[in-house]
Amino acid sequence: MAEVALDTALLNAIADAWANLNAQWFRGALSPPAFCWEVQAQRLGSWHPSSRTIAISRALAWARPWLEVMETLQHEMAHQYVSEILNIHDETPHGPAFRKVCERMGLSSAATEVLDPEQQRALQQVQHLLALAESPHKHEAEQAMKAAQRRMLKHNLKDLEQPRPYRAQQLGPASGRIEPHRKLLAGILAQYFFVRAIWVPAYIPEAGIWGRALEISGTSTNLELASYAHDFLLHTCEALWKAHRKAQGLPTQAERRRYLAGALTGFAETLREHSQQCAKEGLLWKGNPALEEFVRQRHPRLRKFNATLRQTSAWEDGKRAGRKIVLHKAVSSTQSHGRLLDHASDKK
């Protein structure tokens, strides 16, 4: 598709998303506005009551994850709702009425969120333990990873007594087809990293098609750790597959999907054993009702995705390799398997 045609298709996709959100959140109460690209470079989006237009940054729509585009769109829809349905014009743009609508949509009305000292301390402790897991000695590395998992569990059990703000984040690019190992990885994050993981519709501008993207929800601390684990595990499993394929002299990529799924299955077994040991110590995780409610607010209608693959020898080889994976912190910013855990604020 030519660039102009792709631009038009992208604006149409944003308009389609507006219609779905209008039905989901406002029962169709909003009247369709016009859509255009934002002309002010410093803005992500804007609502113009006089012309009934929602403007979205073209750079945002093309370069950033679809979830960020949708959050900007939801912000502008909240402004539209305050203006046209609530008919409130005497408050500041981000006044009480706007904040209430954002809360109803499971959307933060703030541009940034900074971790409080307790969250920052917990994150730093886990970072330190993951750095120790870099040890070349297998036993020391495994013990450090176990300690990091235990520290995360203790932190989240404490947070249940005083729930913190939740937000959502997209991991990885959207794709038309979700490979089985990516579904398995989403399940690992949801089960062991204290986030909720959901595959949501996402538009792929460069292809001009709709696909799906992985959205995780949770506290800023847990999103930071889950995001790092996601990137680390994807890179590590791909590296293990390349080494296995070379060692076995395999001529094609035919067994790649099964090997990767096996590797993540093996890693999940290790985490499950750690979790069972924590349960014996009285550290039992039963879920987070407040987070579940946050996700139900964002996504009233959810579907389940299953990941099933025939367990071939490649799957078994991958599983054995996955049992040996030790999650650890990257030691330099030049490493490509994930970003460093060196900040804790979310910038929009």
Phi and psi in degrees as GROMACS dihedral restraints (atoms count N, CA, C in turn):
[ dihedral_restraints ]
;  ai    aj    ak    al  type     phi  dphi    fc
    3     4     5     6     1   -67.7    20    10
    4     5     6     7     1   161.8    20    10
    6     7     8     9     1   -59.7    20    10
    7     8     9    10     1   -42.8    20    10
    9    10    11    12     1   -63.0    20    10
   10    11    12    13     1   -41.4    20    10
   12    13    14    15     1   -65.8    20    10
   13    14    15    16     1   -39.0    20    10
   15    16    17    18     1   -66.0    20    10
   16    17    18    19     1   -39.3    20    10
   18    19    20    21     1   -60.4    20    10
   19    20    21    22     1   -45.9    20    10
   21    22    23    24     1   -63.1    20    10
   22    23    24    25     1   -42.8    20    10
   24    25    26    27     1   -63.1    20    10
   25    26    27    28     1   -37.4    20    10
   27    28    29    30     1   -66.6    20    10
   28    29    30    31     1   -43.1    20    10
   30    31    32    33     1   -63.6    20    10
   31    32    33    34     1   -38.0    20    10
   33    34    35    36     1   -64.4    20    10
   34    35    36    37     1   -37.5    20    10
   36    37    38    39     1   -64.6    20    10
   37    38    39    40     1   -39.7    20    10
   39    40    41    42     1   -63.9    20    10
   40    41    42    43     1   -39.9    20    10
   42    43    44    45     1   -64.8    20    10
   43    44    45    46     1   -40.4    20    10
   45    46    47    48     1   -63.1    20    10
   46    47    48    49     1   -41.5    20    10
   48    49    50    51     1   -63.5    20    10
   49    50    51    52     1   -39.8    20    10
   51    52    53    54     1   -56.7    20    10
   52    53    54    55     1   -46.0    20    10
   54    55    56    57     1   -61.8    20    10
   55    56    57    58     1   -42.0    20    10
   57    58    59    60     1   -65.5    20    10
   58    59    60    61     1   -43.1    20    10
   60    61    62    63     1   -67.3    20    10
   61    62    63    64     1   -36.4    20    10
   63    64    65    66     1   -61.7    20    10
   64    65    66    67     1   -42.2    20    10
   66    67    68    69     1   -68.9    20    10
   67    68    69    70     1   -39.3    20    10
   69    70    71    72     1   -71.9    20    10
   70    71    72    73     1   -44.2    20    10
   72    73    74    75     1  -100.4    20    10
   73    74    75    76     1   -30.1    20    10
   75    76    77    78     1  -121.8    20    10
   76    77    78    79     1    10.8    20    10
   78    79    80    81     1    52.3    20    10
   79    80    81    82     1    36.7    20    10
   81    82    83    84     1    73.8    20    10
   82    83    84    85     1    16.8    20    10
   84    85    86    87     1   -70.2    20    10
   85    86    87    88     1   -29.6    20    10
   87    88    89    90     1   -78.5    20    10
   88    89    90    91     1   143.9    20    10
   90    91    92    93     1   -91.0    20    10
   91    92    93    94     1   141.2    20    10
   93    94    95    96     1   -58.1    20    10
   94    95    96    97     1   130.5    20    10
   96    97    98    99     1   -92.2    20    10
   97    98    99   100     1   178.4    20    10
   99   100   101   102     1   -85.3    20    10
  100   101   102   103     1   156.6    20    10
  102   103   104   105     1  -125.5    20    10
  103   104   105   106     1   140.5    20    10
  105   106   107   108     1  -152.2    20    10
  106   107   108   109     1   172.7    20    10
  108   109   110   111     1   -82.6    20    10
  109   110   111   112     1   141.6    20    10
  111   112   113   114     1   -68.3    20    10
  112   113   114   115     1   130.5    20    10
  114   115   116   117     1   -90.6    20    10
  115   116   117   118     1   -20.9    20    10
  117   118   119   120     1   -89.9    20    10
  118   119   120   121     1   117.9    20    10
  120   121   122   123     1   -61.0    20    10
  121   122   123   124     1   -31.1    20    10
  123   124   125   126     1   -80.9    20    10
  124   125   126   127     1    -7.0    20    10
  126   127   128   129     1  -100.4    20    10
  127   128   129   130     1   142.1    20    10
  129   130   131   132     1   -84.9    20    10
  130   131   132   133     1   -29.7    20    10
  132   133   134   135     1  -171.9    20    10
  133   134   135   136     1   167.2    20    10
  135   136   137   138     1  -159.7    20    10
  136   137   138   139     1   154.1    20    10
  138   139   140   141     1  -115.0    20    10
  139   140   141   142     1   127.6    20    10
  141   142   143   144     1  -114.9    20    10
  142   143   144   145     1    99.6    20    10
  144   145   146   147     1   -59.7    20    10
  145   146   147   148     1   -40.7    20    10
  147   148   149   150     1   -62.3    20    10
  148   149   150   151     1   -39.5    20    10
  150   151   152   153     1  -100.1    20    10
  151   152   153   154     1    -1.8    20    10
  153   154   155   156     1    52.4    20    10
  154   155   156   157     1    56.1    20    10
  156   157   158   159     1  -127.2    20    10
  157   158   159   160     1   136.1    20    10
  159   160   161   162     1  -105.3    20    10
  160   161   162   163     1   123.2    20    10
  162   163   164   165     1  -107.0    20    10
  163   164   165   166     1   135.8    20    10
  165   166   167   168     1  -124.3    20    10
  166   167   168   169     1   138.5    20    10
  168   169   170   171     1   -61.2    20    10
  169   170   171   172     1   125.1    20    10
  171   172   173   174     1   -64.3    20    10
  172   173   174   175     1   -39.1    20    10
  174   175   176   177     1   -62.9    20    10
  175   176   177   178     1   -41.2    20    10
  177   178   179   180     1   -61.1    20    10
  178   179   180   181     1   -48.4    20    10
  180   181   182   183     1   -64.5    20    10
  181   182   183   184     1   -32.1    20    10
  183   184   185   186     1   -88.1    20    10
  184   185   186   187     1   -34.5    20    10
  186   187   188   189     1  -105.1    20    10
  187   188   189   190     1   -21.4    20    10
  189   190   191   192     1  -104.5    20    10
  190   191   192   193     1   161.8    20    10
  192   193   194   195     1   -56.7    20    10
  193   194   195   196     1   147.8    20    10
  195   196   197   198     1   -59.0    20    10
  196   197   198   199     1   -32.5    20    10
  198   199   200   201     1   -59.4    20    10
  199   200   201   202     1   -39.1    20    10
  201   202   203   204     1   -67.1    20    10
  202   203   204   205     1   -36.4    20    10
  204   205   206   207     1   -62.9    20    10
  205   206   207   208     1   -43.9    20    10
  207   208   209   210     1   -67.4    20    10
  208   209   210   211     1   -35.8    20    10
  210   211   212   213     1   -66.4    20    10
  211   212   213   214     1   -38.8    20    10
  213   214   215   216     1   -64.2    20    10
  214   215   216   217     1   -43.7    20    10
  216   217   218   219     1   -60.5    20    10
  217   218   219   220     1   -43.8    20    10
  219   220   221   222     1   -62.2    20    10
  220   221   222   223     1   -39.7    20    10
  222   223   224   225     1   -57.8    20    10
  223   224   225   226     1   -45.6    20    10
  225   226   227   228     1   -70.3    20    10
  226   227   228   229     1   -31.9    20    10
  228   229   230   231     1   -66.8    20    10
  229   230   231   232     1   -35.4    20    10
  231   232   233   234     1   -63.2    20    10
  232   233   234   235     1   -41.8    20    10
  234   235   236   237     1   -61.7    20    10
  235   236   237   238     1   -42.5    20    10
  237   238   239   240     1   -62.6    20    10
  238   239   240   241     1   -41.0    20    10
  240   241   242   243     1   -64.9    20    10
  241   242   243   244     1   -44.6    20    10
  243   244   245   246     1   -60.9    20    10
  244   245   246   247     1   -40.2    20    10
  246   247   248   249     1   -73.7    20    10
  247   248   249   250     1   -46.8    20    10
  249   250   251   252     1   -99.6    20    10
  250   251   252   253     1   -27.6    20    10
  252   253   254   255     1  -100.0    20    10
  253   254   255   256     1   -50.2    20    10
  255   256   257   258     1   -78.6    20    10
  256   257   258   259     1   -18.9    20    10
  258   259   260   261     1    55.6    20    10
  259   260   261   262     1    41.9    20    10
  261   262   263   264     1  -103.6    20    10
  262   263   264   265     1   121.6    20    10
  264   265   266   267     1  -129.4    20    10
  265   266   267   268     1     1.9    20    10
  267   268   269   270     1  -105.8    20    10
  268   269   270   271     1    12.6    20    10
  270   271   272   273     1  -106.8    20    10
  271   272   273   274     1   162.3    20    10
  273   274   275   276     1   -66.0    20    10
  274   275   276   277     1   159.1    20    10
  276   277   278   279     1   -53.1    20    10
  277   278   279   280     1   -35.3    20    10
  279   280   281   282     1  -113.4    20    10
  280   281   282   283     1    41.7    20    10
  282   283   284   285     1   -77.3    20    10
  283   284   285   286     1  -169.7    20    10
  285   286   287   288     1   -57.1    20    10
  286   287   288   289     1   -42.3    20    10
  288   289   290   291     1   -64.3    20    10
  289   290   291   292     1   -44.0    20    10
  291   292   293   294     1   -62.2    20    10
  292   293   294   295     1   -45.5    20    10
  294   295   296   297     1   -62.6    20    10
  295   296   297   298     1   -36.5    20    10
  297   298   299   300     1   -66.4    20    10
  298   299   300   301     1   -41.2    20    10
  300   301   302   303     1   -65.3    20    10
  301   302   303   304     1   -41.9    20    10
  303   304   305   306     1   -61.4    20    10
  304   305   306   307     1   -42.4    20    10
  306   307   308   309     1   -61.9    20    10
  307   308   309   310     1   -40.1    20    10
  309   310   311   312     1   -62.1    20    10
  310   311   312   313     1   -32.2    20    10
  312   313   314   315     1   -89.2    20    10
  313   314   315   316     1     4.3    20    10
  315   316   317   318     1    66.2    20    10
  316   317   318   319     1    35.7    20    10
  318   319   320   321     1  -124.1    20    10
  319   320   321   322     1   133.1    20    10
  321   322   323   324     1   -74.2    20    10
  322   323   324   325     1   134.4    20    10
  324   325   326   327     1   -87.7    20    10
  325   326   327   328     1    -5.0    20    10
  327   328   329   330     1   -94.5    20    10
  328   329   330   331     1   147.3    20    10
  330   331   332   333     1   -77.5    20    10
  331   332   333   334     1   -31.8    20    10
  333   334   335   336     1  -136.4    20    10
  334   335   336   337     1   158.2    20    10
  336   337   338   339     1  -138.0    20    10
  337   338   339   340     1   128.6    20    10
  339   340   341   342     1  -111.5    20    10
  340   341   342   343     1   136.9    20    10
  342   343   344   345     1   -65.1    20    10
  343   344   345   346     1   141.8    20    10
  345   346   347   348     1   -75.4    20    10
  346   347   348   349     1   167.2    20    10
  348   349   350   351     1   -56.0    20    10
  349   350   351   352     1   -37.3    20    10
  351   352   353   354     1   -67.3    20    10
  352   353   354   355     1   -42.7    20    10
  354   355   356   357     1   -64.7    20    10
  355   356   357   358     1   -41.6    20    10
  357   358   359   360     1   -62.1    20    10
  358   359   360   361     1   -40.6    20    10
  360   361   362   363     1   -64.4    20    10
  361   362   363   364     1   -43.5    20    10
  363   364   365   366     1   -62.8    20    10
  364   365   366   367     1   -42.3    20    10
  366   367   368   369     1   -63.2    20    10
  367   368   369   370     1   -43.1    20    10
  369   370   371   372     1   -64.5    20    10
  370   371   372   373     1   -37.4    20    10
  372   373   374   375     1   -65.0    20    10
  373   374   375   376     1   -42.4    20    10
  375   376   377   378     1   -66.9    20    10
  376   377   378   379     1   -40.7    20    10
  378   379   380   381     1   -55.9    20    10
  379   380   381   382     1   -45.5    20    10
  381   382   383   384     1   -61.4    20    10
  382   383   384   385     1   -43.4    20    10
  384   385   386   387     1   -66.2    20    10
  385   386   387   388     1   -38.5    20    10
  387   388   389   390     1   -68.2    20    10
  388   389   390   391     1   -31.2    20    10
  390   391   392   393     1   -66.2    20    10
  391   392   393   394     1   -38.8    20    10
  393   394   395   396     1   -65.7    20    10
  394   395   396   397     1   -28.0    20    10
  396   397   398   399     1   -69.9    20    10
  397   398   399   400     1    -4.7    20    10
  399   400   401   402     1   -75.3    20    10
  400   401   402   403     1    -8.4    20    10
  402   403   404   405     1   -52.8    20    10
  403   404   405   406     1   136.8    20    10
  405   406   407   408     1   -71.6    20    10
  406   407   408   409     1   -12.9    20    10
  408   409   410   411     1   -85.8    20    10
  409   410   411   412     1   117.8    20    10
  411   412   413   414     1   -54.3    20    10
  412   413   414   415     1   -47.4    20    10
  414   415   416   417     1   -63.6    20    10
  415   416   417   418     1   -43.4    20    10
  417   418   419   420     1   -64.1    20    10
  418   419   420   421     1   -41.8    20    10
  420   421   422   423     1   -63.7    20    10
  421   422   423   424     1   -44.8    20    10
  423   424   425   426     1   -63.1    20    10
  424   425   426   427     1   -41.7    20    10
  426   427   428   429     1   -65.0    20    10
  427   428   429   430     1   -36.7    20    10
  429   430   431   432     1   -66.9    20    10
  430   431   432   433     1   -40.2    20    10
  432   433   434   435     1   -65.9    20    10
  433   434   435   436     1   -40.6    20    10
  435   436   437   438     1   -61.1    20    10
  436   437   438   439     1   -42.2    20    10
  438   439   440   441     1   -64.9    20    10
  439   440   441   442     1   -36.9    20    10
  441   442   443   444     1   -65.2    20    10
  442   443   444   445     1   -42.5    20    10
  444   445   446   447     1   -63.5    20    10
  445   446   447   448     1   -41.5    20    10
  447   448   449   450     1   -64.5    20    10
  448   449   450   451     1   -40.0    20    10
  450   451   452   453     1   -65.5    20    10
  451   452   453   454     1   -40.9    20    10
  453   454   455   456     1   -61.2    20    10
  454   455   456   457     1   -42.6    20    10
  456   457   458   459     1   -62.4    20    10
  457   458   459   460     1   -46.9    20    10
  459   460   461   462     1   -60.4    20    10
  460   461   462   463     1   -42.7    20    10
  462   463   464   465     1   -61.5    20    10
  463   464   465   466     1   -43.2    20    10
  465   466   467   468     1   -74.4    20    10
  466   467   468   469     1   -34.0    20    10
  468   469   470   471     1   -62.8    20    10
  469   470   471   472     1   -38.0    20    10
  471   472   473   474     1   -68.3    20    10
  472   473   474   475     1   -37.9    20    10
  474   475   476   477     1   -65.1    20    10
  475   476   477   478     1   -23.9    20    10
  477   478   479   480     1   -61.6    20    10
  478   479   480   481     1   -27.9    20    10
  480   481   482   483     1   -72.6    20    10
  481   482   483   484     1   -26.0    20    10
  483   484   485   486     1  -145.0    20    10
  484   485   486   487     1    82.8    20    10
  486   487   488   489     1   -53.9    20    10
  487   488   489   490     1   140.0    20    10
  489   490   491   492     1  -103.2    20    10
  490   491   492   493     1   168.3    20    10
  492   493   494   495     1   -61.8    20    10
  493   494   495   496     1   144.6    20    10
  495   496   497   498     1  -112.9    20    10
  496   497   498   499     1   154.3    20    10
  498   499   500   501     1  -147.8    20    10
  499   500   501   502     1   174.2    20    10
  501   502   503   504     1  -119.6    20    10
  502   503   504   505     1   155.9    20    10
  504   505   506   507     1  -151.0    20    10
  505   506   507   508     1   141.5    20    10
  507   508   509   510     1   -90.2    20    10
  508   509   510   511     1   137.2    20    10
  510   511   512   513     1  -112.0    20    10
  511   512   513   514     1   124.4    20    10
  513   514   515   516     1    73.2    20    10
  514   515   516   517     1   170.7    20    10
  516   517   518   519     1   -79.3    20    10
  517   518   519   520     1   161.1    20    10
  519   520   521   522     1   -73.5    20    10
  520   521   522   523     1   152.2    20    10
  522   523   524   525     1  -145.9    20    10
  523   524   525   526     1   153.7    20    10
  525   526   527   528     1   -73.2    20    10
  526   527   528   529     1   -26.5    20    10
  528   529   530   531     1  -130.8    20    10
  529   530   531   532     1   128.9    20    10
  531   532   533   534     1   -94.7    20    10
  532   533   534   535     1   116.4    20    10
  534   535   536   537     1   -71.2    20    10
  535   536   537   538     1   148.4    20    10
  537   538   539   540     1   -55.1    20    10
  538   539   540   541     1   -37.9    20    10
  540   541   542   543     1   -68.2    20    10
  541   542   543   544     1   -28.0    20    10
  543   544   545   546     1   -71.7    20    10
  544   545   546   547     1   -33.8    20    10
  546   547   548   549     1   -66.5    20    10
  547   548   549   550     1   -42.0    20    10
  549   550   551   552     1   -62.7    20    10
  550   551   552   553     1   -40.6    20    10
  552   553   554   555     1   -63.9    20    10
  553   554   555   556     1   -40.2    20    10
  555   556   557   558     1   -59.6    20    10
  556   557   558   559     1   -40.0    20    10
  558   559   560   561     1   -65.4    20    10
  559   560   561   562     1   -38.1    20    10
  561   562   563   564     1   -62.8    20    10
  562   563   564   565     1   -44.9    20    10
  564   565   566   567     1   -61.4    20    10
  565   566   567   568     1   -42.2    20    10
  567   568   569   570     1   -68.2    20    10
  568   569   570   571     1   -34.6    20    10
  570   571   572   573     1   -84.8    20    10
  571   572   573   574     1   -31.8    20    10
  573   574   575   576     1  -122.8    20    10
  574   575   576   577     1    -3.6    20    10
  576   577   578   579     1  -121.3    20    10
  577   578   579   580     1    14.6    20    10
  579   580   581   582     1    61.1    20    10
  580   581   582   583     1    36.0    20    10
  582   583   584   585     1  -126.9    20    10
  583   584   585   586     1   163.8    20    10
  585   586   587   588     1  -102.3    20    10
  586   587   588   589     1   134.3    20    10
  588   589   590   591     1  -117.6    20    10
  589   590   591   592     1   127.6    20    10
  591   592   593   594     1  -138.2    20    10
  592   593   594   595     1   137.8    20    10
  594   595   596   597     1   -89.8    20    10
  595   596   597   598     1   118.3    20    10
  597   598   599   600     1  -116.1    20    10
  598   599   600   601     1   152.3    20    10
  600   601   602   603     1   -59.2    20    10
  601   602   603   604     1   138.5    20    10
  603   604   605   606     1  -148.5    20    10
  604   605   606   607     1   137.1    20    10
  606   607   608   609     1   -86.2    20    10
  607   608   609   610     1   142.3    20    10
  609   610   611   612     1  -111.9    20    10
  610   611   612   613     1    95.6    20    10
  612   613   614   615     1   -57.2    20    10
  613   614   615   616     1   -44.2    20    10
  615   616   617   618     1   -66.6    20    10
  616   617   618   619     1   -22.3    20    10
  618   619   620   621     1  -101.6    20    10
  619   620   621   622     1   -16.8    20    10
  621   622   623   624     1    68.8    20    10
  622   623   624   625     1    31.1    20    10
  624   625   626   627     1  -134.3    20    10
  625   626   627   628     1   163.4    20    10
  627   628   629   630     1   -92.6    20    10
  628   629   630   631     1   142.4    20    10
  630   631   632   633     1  -140.1    20    10
  631   632   633   634     1  -148.9    20    10
  633   634   635   636     1  -137.2    20    10
  634   635   636   637     1   152.1    20    10
  636   637   638   639     1  -133.4    20    10
  637   638   639   640     1   155.1    20    10
  639   640   641   642     1   -87.5    20    10
  640   641   642   643     1   121.2    20    10
  642   643   644   645     1  -111.7    20    10
  643   644   645   646     1   129.0    20    10
  645   646   647   648     1  -114.7    20    10
  646   647   648   649     1   146.2    20    10
  648   649   650   651     1  -126.0    20    10
  649   650   651   652     1   144.2    20    10
  651   652   653   654     1   166.5    20    10
  652   653   654   655     1  -168.5    20    10
  654   655   656   657     1   -73.4    20    10
  655   656   657   658     1   163.2    20    10
  657   658   659   660     1   -59.3    20    10
  658   659   660   661     1   -39.6    20    10
  660   661   662   663     1   -60.2    20    10
  661   662   663   664     1   -48.9    20    10
  663   664   665   666     1   -70.3    20    10
  664   665   666   667     1   -34.8    20    10
  666   667   668   669     1   -63.6    20    10
  667   668   669   670     1   -40.0    20    10
  669   670   671   672     1   -61.7    20    10
  670   671   672   673     1   -46.8    20    10
  672   673   674   675     1   -71.0    20    10
  673   674   675   676     1   -41.5    20    10
  675   676   677   678     1   -65.4    20    10
  676   677   678   679     1   -38.7    20    10
  678   679   680   681     1   -62.9    20    10
  679   680   681   682     1   -43.4    20    10
  681   682   683   684     1   -64.1    20    10
  682   683   684   685     1   -45.6    20    10
  684   685   686   687     1   -60.7    20    10
  685   686   687   688     1   -40.0    20    10
  687   688   689   690     1   -58.2    20    10
  688   689   690   691     1   -51.7    20    10
  690   691   692   693     1   -66.1    20    10
  691   692   693   694     1   -42.4    20    10
  693   694   695   696     1   -59.9    20    10
  694   695   696   697     1   -48.0    20    10
  696   697   698   699     1   -69.7    20    10
  697   698   699   700     1   -38.9    20    10
  699   700   701   702     1   -60.8    20    10
  700   701   702   703     1   -46.6    20    10
  702   703   704   705     1   -64.9    20    10
  703   704   705   706     1   -46.0    20    10
  705   706   707   708     1   -62.8    20    10
  706   707   708   709     1   -45.0    20    10
  708   709   710   711     1   -65.7    20    10
  709   710   711   712     1   -38.8    20    10
  711   712   713   714     1   -64.5    20    10
  712   713   714   715     1   -39.9    20    10
  714   715   716   717     1   -65.2    20    10
  715   716   717   718     1   -39.7    20    10
  717   718   719   720     1   -63.6    20    10
  718   719   720   721     1   -40.6    20    10
  720   721   722   723     1   -64.0    20    10
  721   722   723   724     1   -43.6    20    10
  723   724   725   726     1   -61.5    20    10
  724   725   726   727     1   -41.2    20    10
  726   727   728   729     1   -66.8    20    10
  727   728   729   730     1   -40.5    20    10
  729   730   731   732     1   -65.1    20    10
  730   731   732   733     1   -45.0    20    10
  732   733   734   735     1   -61.6    20    10
  733   734   735   736     1   -40.7    20    10
  735   736   737   738     1   -67.6    20    10
  736   737   738   739     1   -42.8    20    10
  738   739   740   741     1   -65.8    20    10
  739   740   741   742     1   -35.6    20    10
  741   742   743   744     1   -87.7    20    10
  742   743   744   745     1    -8.8    20    10
  744   745   746   747     1    67.0    20    10
  745   746   747   748     1    35.3    20    10
  747   748   749   750     1   -75.9    20    10
  748   749   750   751     1   129.6    20    10
  750   751   752   753     1   -80.1    20    10
  751   752   753   754     1   -20.9    20    10
  753   754   755   756     1  -131.0    20    10
  754   755   756   757     1   176.6    20    10
  756   757   758   759     1   -93.6    20    10
  757   758   759   760     1    14.1    20    10
  759   760   761   762     1   -55.5    20    10
  760   761   762   763     1   -37.2    20    10
  762   763   764   765     1   -97.1    20    10
  763   764   765   766     1     7.6    20    10
  765   766   767   768     1   -57.5    20    10
  766   767   768   769     1   -49.2    20    10
  768   769   770   771     1   -59.6    20    10
  769   770   771   772     1   -41.2    20    10
  771   772   773   774     1   -69.5    20    10
  772   773   774   775     1   -39.7    20    10
  774   775   776   777     1   -62.7    20    10
  775   776   777   778     1   -47.3    20    10
  777   778   779   780     1   -61.7    20    10
  778   779   780   781     1   -40.6    20    10
  780   781   782   783     1   -65.4    20    10
  781   782   783   784     1   -38.5    20    10
  783   784   785   786     1   -65.3    20    10
  784   785   786   787     1   -40.5    20    10
  786   787   788   789     1   -62.1    20    10
  787   788   789   790     1   -43.5    20    10
  789   790   791   792     1   -71.1    20    10
  790   791   792   793     1   -31.0    20    10
  792   793   794   795     1   -64.3    20    10
  793   794   795   796     1   -42.9    20    10
  795   796   797   798     1   -64.1    20    10
  796   797   798   799     1   -41.7    20    10
  798   799   800   801     1   -65.2    20    10
  799   800   801   802     1   -39.3    20    10
  801   802   803   804     1   -63.2    20    10
  802   803   804   805     1   -36.1    20    10
  804   805   806   807     1   -62.7    20    10
  805   806   807   808     1   -39.3    20    10
  807   808   809   810     1   -62.9    20    10
  808   809   810   811     1   -45.7    20    10
  810   811   812   813     1   -63.1    20    10
  811   812   813   814     1   -37.2    20    10
  813   814   815   816     1   -64.9    20    10
  814   815   816   817     1   -40.4    20    10
  816   817   818   819     1   -63.0    20    10
  817   818   819   820     1   -41.6    20    10
  819   820   821   822     1   -61.4    20    10
  820   821   822   823     1   -42.7    20    10
  822   823   824   825     1   -64.8    20    10
  823   824   825   826     1   -39.3    20    10
  825   826   827   828     1   -65.2    20    10
  826   827   828   829     1   -35.7    20    10
  828   829   830   831     1   -66.8    20    10
  829   830   831   832     1   -40.8    20    10
  831   832   833   834     1   -61.8    20    10
  832   833   834   835     1   -38.7    20    10
  834   835   836   837     1   -63.1    20    10
  835   836   837   838     1   -37.3    20    10
  837   838   839   840     1   -65.5    20    10
  838   839   840   841     1   -25.2    20    10
  840   841   842   843     1   -87.3    20    10
  841   842   843   844     1     4.2    20    10
  843   844   845   846     1    90.7    20    10
  844   845   846   847     1     4.2    20    10
  846   847   848   849     1   -98.2    20    10
  847   848   849   850     1    85.1    20    10
  849   850   851   852     1  -110.8    20    10
  850   851   852   853     1   123.2    20    10
  852   853   854   855     1   -95.1    20    10
  853   854   855   856     1   124.3    20    10
  855   856   857   858     1  -115.3    20    10
  856   857   858   859     1    11.3    20    10
  858   859   860   861     1   102.6    20    10
  859   860   861   862     1   171.1    20    10
  861   862   863   864     1  -125.7    20    10
  862   863   864   865     1    98.5    20    10
  864   865   866   867     1   -57.8    20    10
  865   866   867   868     1   -36.8    20    10
  867   868   869   870     1   -65.6    20    10
  868   869   870   871     1   -39.3    20    10
  870   871   872   873     1   -67.9    20    10
  871   872   873   874     1   -40.0    20    10
  873   874   875   876     1   -59.0    20    10
  874   875   876   877     1   -40.5    20    10
  876   877   878   879     1   -66.7    20    10
  877   878   879   880     1   -39.6    20    10
  879   880   881   882     1   -59.3    20    10
  880   881   882   883     1   -44.1    20    10
  882   883   884   885     1   -68.8    20    10
  883   884   885   886     1   -38.9    20    10
  885   886   887   888     1   -63.2    20    10
  886   887   888   889     1   -34.1    20    10
  888   889   890   891     1   -62.7    20    10
  889   890   891   892     1   -45.6    20    10
  891   892   893   894     1   -71.7    20    10
  892   893   894   895     1   -35.7    20    10
  894   895   896   897     1  -134.8    20    10
  895   896   897   898     1    83.1    20    10
  897   898   899   900     1   -60.9    20    10
  898   899   900   901     1   -28.4    20    10
  900   901   902   903     1  -121.5    20    10
  901   902   903   904     1   114.2    20    10
  903   904   905   906     1  -118.2    20    10
  904   905   906   907     1   148.3    20    10
  906   907   908   909     1  -120.5    20    10
  907   908   909   910     1   151.2    20    10
  909   910   911   912     1   -97.6    20    10
  910   911   912   913     1   142.8    20    10
  912   913   914   915     1  -115.0    20    10
  913   914   915   916     1   127.4    20    10
  915   916   917   918     1  -103.5    20    10
  916   917   918   919     1   147.2    20    10
  918   919   920   921     1  -118.6    20    10
  919   920   921   922     1   106.6    20    10
  921   922   923   924     1  -127.7    20    10
  922   923   924   925     1   134.3    20    10
  924   925   926   927     1  -141.1    20    10
  925   926   927   928     1   147.0    20    10
  927   928   929   930     1   -65.8    20    10
  928   929   930   931     1   133.6    20    10
  930   931   932   933     1   -86.2    20    10
  931   932   933   934     1    85.5    20    10
  933   934   935   936     1   -86.1    20    10
  934   935   936   937     1  -177.5    20    10
  936   937   938   939     1   -62.6    20    10
  937   938   939   940     1   -33.5    20    10
  939   940   941   942     1   -63.4    20    10
  940   941   942   943     1   -39.5    20    10
  942   943   944   945     1   -63.2    20    10
  943   944   945   946     1   -44.6    20    10
  945   946   947   948     1   -64.5    20    10
  946   947   948   949     1   -40.8    20    10
  948   949   950   951     1   -62.7    20    10
  949   950   951   952     1   -42.5    20    10
  951   952   953   954     1   -63.4    20    10
  952   953   954   955     1   -39.7    20    10
  954   955   956   957     1   -63.6    20    10
  955   956   957   958     1   -42.5    20    10
  957   958   959   960     1   -62.5    20    10
  958   959   960   961     1   -40.8    20    10
  960   961   962   963     1   -67.8    20    10
  961   962   963   964     1   -38.6    20    10
  963   964   965   966     1   -64.3    20    10
  964   965   966   967     1   -31.1    20    10
  966   967   968   969     1   -64.1    20    10
  967   968   969   970     1   -19.5    20    10
  969   970   971   972     1   -97.3    20    10
  970   971   972   973     1    -4.0    20    10
  972   973   974   975     1   -69.6    20    10
  973   974   975   976     1   132.0    20    10
  975   976   977   978     1  -118.9    20    10
  976   977   978   979     1   116.5    20    10
  978   979   980   981     1   -68.7    20    10
  979   980   981   982     1   123.8    20    10
  981   982   983   984     1  -143.0    20    10
  982   983   984   985     1   162.9    20    10
  984   985   986   987     1   -77.2    20    10
  985   986   987   988     1   139.5    20    10
  987   988   989   990     1   -64.3    20    10
  988   989   990   991     1   147.2    20    10
  990   991   992   993     1  -103.7    20    10
  991   992   993   994     1    -6.3    20    10
  993   994   995   996     1  -152.3    20    10
  994   995   996   997     1   152.6    20    10
  996   997   998   999     1   -71.4    20    10
  997   998   999  1000     1    -6.6    20    10
  999  1000  1001  1002     1   -84.2    20    10
 1000  1001  1002  1003     1   -11.4    20    10
 1002  1003  1004  1005     1   -71.8    20    10
 1003  1004  1005  1006     1   141.3    20    10
 1005  1006  1007  1008     1   -96.7    20    10
 1006  1007  1008  1009     1    -2.5    20    10
 1008  1009  1010  1011     1   -88.2    20    10
 1009  1010  1011  1012     1     8.7    20    10
 1011  1012  1013  1014     1   157.6    20    10
 1012  1013  1014  1015     1   159.8    20    10
 1014  1015  1016  1017     1   -79.9    20    10
 1015  1016  1017  1018     1   153.1    20    10
 1017  1018  1019  1020     1   -67.8    20    10
 1018  1019  1020  1021     1   147.5    20    10
 1020  1021  1022  1023     1   -86.7    20    10
 1021  1022  1023  1024     1    69.6    20    10
 1023  1024  1025  1026     1  -120.1    20    10
 1024  1025  1026  1027     1     8.8    20    10
 1026  1027  1028  1029     1  -148.3    20    10
 1027  1028  1029  1030     1   163.9    20    10
 1029  1030  1031  1032     1  -139.8    20    10
 1030  1031  1032  1033     1    17.9    20    10
 1032  1033  1034  1035     1  -111.6    20    10
 1033  1034  1035  1036     1   150.9    20    10
 1035  1036  1037  1038     1  -103.7    20    10
 1036  1037  1038  1039     1   123.4    20    10
 1038  1039  1040  1041     1  -111.8    20    10
 1039  1040  1041  1042     1   127.3    20    10
